[in-house]
Amino acid sequence: MSLVKELPLLVLGDFNQIRSASEHFSIASYNLPVSGMGKLQECLVDCGLDDLETRGVFFSWSNGRPEDPILRKLDRAL
């Protein structure tokens, strides 16, 4: 067995992809990146990784447009 599998692993950063529809907010109708969501989910399952509980601000990205806001959770700790 490799050393990596025997030690706890923490992966964190900006993944530029939401994992589910609950990680996206917008007022206007918006097509969610379903293909990318599936690929991220599949990757996390294959690697045995899961999100740590979010505390504080849930959404980590904004398009910065108050008139048509889009918010997403892109940063995560696994």
Rosetta constraint file for C-alpha pairs under 8 A:
AtomPair CA 1 CA 5 HARMONIC 6.98 0.50
AtomPair CA 1 CA 6 HARMONIC 7.62 0.50
AtomPair CA 2 CA 6 HARMONIC 6.89 0.50
AtomPair CA 3 CA 7 HARMONIC 6.59 0.50
AtomPair CA 4 CA 8 HARMONIC 7.85 0.50
AtomPair CA 4 CA 9 HARMONIC 7.77 0.50
AtomPair CA 10 CA 77 HARMONIC 6.96 0.50
AtomPair CA 10 CA 78 HARMONIC 5.75 0.50
AtomPair CA 11 CA 77 HARMONIC 5.77 0.50
AtomPair CA 11 CA 78 HARMONIC 5.05 0.50
AtomPair CA 12 CA 75 HARMONIC 7.35 0.50
AtomPair CA 12 CA 76 HARMONIC 5.56 0.50
AtomPair CA 12 CA 77 HARMONIC 4.18 0.50
AtomPair CA 12 CA 78 HARMONIC 6.02 0.50
AtomPair CA 13 CA 75 HARMONIC 5.37 0.50
AtomPair CA 13 CA 76 HARMONIC 5.78 0.50
AtomPair CA 13 CA 77 HARMONIC 6.72 0.50
AtomPair CA 14 CA 74 HARMONIC 5.52 0.50
AtomPair CA 14 CA 75 HARMONIC 4.22 0.50
AtomPair CA 14 CA 76 HARMONIC 6.61 0.50
AtomPair CA 15 CA 74 HARMONIC 5.54 0.50
AtomPair CA 15 CA 75 HARMONIC 6.06 0.50
AtomPair CA 15 CA 76 HARMONIC 7.33 0.50
AtomPair CA 16 CA 74 HARMONIC 5.22 0.50
AtomPair CA 16 CA 75 HARMONIC 7.55 0.50
AtomPair CA 17 CA 36 HARMONIC 6.69 0.50
AtomPair CA 17 CA 37 HARMONIC 6.70 0.50
AtomPair CA 17 CA 40 HARMONIC 7.32 0.50
AtomPair CA 17 CA 73 HARMONIC 7.97 0.50
AtomPair CA 17 CA 74 HARMONIC 5.68 0.50
AtomPair CA 18 CA 23 HARMONIC 5.83 0.50
AtomPair CA 18 CA 24 HARMONIC 7.11 0.50
AtomPair CA 18 CA 33 HARMONIC 7.99 0.50
AtomPair CA 18 CA 36 HARMONIC 7.87 0.50
AtomPair CA 18 CA 37 HARMONIC 5.98 0.50
AtomPair CA 18 CA 40 HARMONIC 7.99 0.50
AtomPair CA 18 CA 72 HARMONIC 6.86 0.50
AtomPair CA 18 CA 73 HARMONIC 6.14 0.50
AtomPair CA 18 CA 74 HARMONIC 5.82 0.50
AtomPair CA 19 CA 23 HARMONIC 6.75 0.50
AtomPair CA 19 CA 37 HARMONIC 4.94 0.50
AtomPair CA 19 CA 38 HARMONIC 7.52 0.50
AtomPair CA 19 CA 40 HARMONIC 6.43 0.50
AtomPair CA 19 CA 41 HARMONIC 6.23 0.50
AtomPair CA 20 CA 24 HARMONIC 7.64 0.50
AtomPair CA 20 CA 37 HARMONIC 6.35 0.50
AtomPair CA 21 CA 32 HARMONIC 7.21 0.50
AtomPair CA 23 CA 59 HARMONIC 7.17 0.50
AtomPair CA 23 CA 72 HARMONIC 5.48 0.50
AtomPair CA 23 CA 73 HARMONIC 5.16 0.50
AtomPair CA 24 CA 59 HARMONIC 7.93 0.50
AtomPair CA 24 CA 70 HARMONIC 7.35 0.50
AtomPair CA 24 CA 71 HARMONIC 5.77 0.50
AtomPair CA 24 CA 72 HARMONIC 4.58 0.50
AtomPair CA 24 CA 73 HARMONIC 6.79 0.50
AtomPair CA 25 CA 69 HARMONIC 7.92 0.50
AtomPair CA 25 CA 70 HARMONIC 5.68 0.50
AtomPair CA 25 CA 71 HARMONIC 5.02 0.50
AtomPair CA 25 CA 72 HARMONIC 6.42 0.50
AtomPair CA 26 CA 30 HARMONIC 7.22 0.50
AtomPair CA 26 CA 68 HARMONIC 7.37 0.50
AtomPair CA 26 CA 69 HARMONIC 5.76 0.50
AtomPair CA 26 CA 70 HARMONIC 4.59 0.50
AtomPair CA 26 CA 71 HARMONIC 6.48 0.50
AtomPair CA 27 CA 68 HARMONIC 6.71 0.50
AtomPair CA 27 CA 69 HARMONIC 6.75 0.50
AtomPair CA 27 CA 70 HARMONIC 7.51 0.50
AtomPair CA 28 CA 68 HARMONIC 7.12 0.50
AtomPair CA 33 CA 37 HARMONIC 6.17 0.50
AtomPair CA 34 CA 38 HARMONIC 6.21 0.50
AtomPair CA 35 CA 39 HARMONIC 6.33 0.50
AtomPair CA 36 CA 40 HARMONIC 6.11 0.50
AtomPair CA 37 CA 41 HARMONIC 6.15 0.50
AtomPair CA 38 CA 42 HARMONIC 6.02 0.50
AtomPair CA 39 CA 43 HARMONIC 6.08 0.50
AtomPair CA 40 CA 44 HARMONIC 6.19 0.50
AtomPair CA 41 CA 45 HARMONIC 6.23 0.50
AtomPair CA 42 CA 46 HARMONIC 6.04 0.50
AtomPair CA 43 CA 47 HARMONIC 6.13 0.50
AtomPair CA 44 CA 48 HARMONIC 5.97 0.50
AtomPair CA 44 CA 49 HARMONIC 4.92 0.50
AtomPair CA 44 CA 50 HARMONIC 6.50 0.50
AtomPair CA 45 CA 49 HARMONIC 6.11 0.50
AtomPair CA 45 CA 50 HARMONIC 7.58 0.50
AtomPair CA 49 CA 78 HARMONIC 5.76 0.50
AtomPair CA 50 CA 78 HARMONIC 5.22 0.50
AtomPair CA 51 CA 76 HARMONIC 6.72 0.50
AtomPair CA 51 CA 77 HARMONIC 5.88 0.50
AtomPair CA 51 CA 78 HARMONIC 4.53 0.50
AtomPair CA 52 CA 76 HARMONIC 7.68 0.50
AtomPair CA 52 CA 77 HARMONIC 5.75 0.50
AtomPair CA 52 CA 78 HARMONIC 5.59 0.50
AtomPair CA 54 CA 58 HARMONIC 6.28 0.50
AtomPair CA 58 CA 73 HARMONIC 6.41 0.50
AtomPair CA 59 CA 71 HARMONIC 5.94 0.50
AtomPair CA 59 CA 72 HARMONIC 5.00 0.50
AtomPair CA 59 CA 73 HARMONIC 4.33 0.50
AtomPair CA 59 CA 74 HARMONIC 7.43 0.50
AtomPair CA 60 CA 71 HARMONIC 7.47 0.50
AtomPair CA 60 CA 72 HARMONIC 6.12 0.50
AtomPair CA 60 CA 73 HARMONIC 4.96 0.50
AtomPair CA 60 CA 74 HARMONIC 5.96 0.50
AtomPair CA 60 CA 75 HARMONIC 6.00 0.50
AtomPair CA 61 CA 71 HARMONIC 5.67 0.50
AtomPair CA 61 CA 72 HARMONIC 5.20 0.50
AtomPair CA 61 CA 73 HARMONIC 6.28 0.50
AtomPair CA 61 CA 74 HARMONIC 6.51 0.50
AtomPair CA 62 CA 69 HARMONIC 7.02 0.50
AtomPair CA 62 CA 70 HARMONIC 5.67 0.50
AtomPair CA 62 CA 71 HARMONIC 4.60 0.50
AtomPair CA 62 CA 72 HARMONIC 6.56 0.50
AtomPair CA 63 CA 69 HARMONIC 6.29 0.50
AtomPair CA 63 CA 70 HARMONIC 5.58 0.50
AtomPair CA 63 CA 71 HARMONIC 6.87 0.50
AtomPair CA 64 CA 69 HARMONIC 6.73 0.50
AtomPair CA 64 CA 70 HARMONIC 7.86 0.50
AtomPair CA 65 CA 69 HARMONIC 5.18 0.50
AtomPair CA 65 CA 70 HARMONIC 7.70 0.50
